[in-house]
Amino acid sequence: MYLVVIAWLYVTFMMALAEATSSHGSLLGAAITFALYGLLPMGIVVYILGTPARKRQLRAQQAAEQAAWEAQQAAPPLGAAPDAGGEAPAATSAATATVRKEA
């Protein structure tokens, strides 16, 4: 693909050079010729032909982010206790006494 783009830019550069050196041409006309016959059309062609590659790259990036998020959600955080659900553990030992009000 890039070979065709380079070849077309070479052709349009030669057209612009011929216009710049001709007796009826000008540098402004050569610049306009190169921009409108070479740079603008080839920029559009490269953008259109590069769209599938950009879409593939975006999908691969999104899939990698999704896989990383799922792996993070599946694994418990490092150093977390088994009861790290956000609630206090239940008192199960006999050493813990209940507090009562005096009458």
Secondary structure by P-SEA (a helix, b strand, c coil): caaaaaaaaaaaaaaaaaaaacccccaaaaaaaaaaaccaaaaaaaaaaaaaaaaaaaaaaaaaaaaaaaaaaacccccccccccccccccccccbbbbbbcc
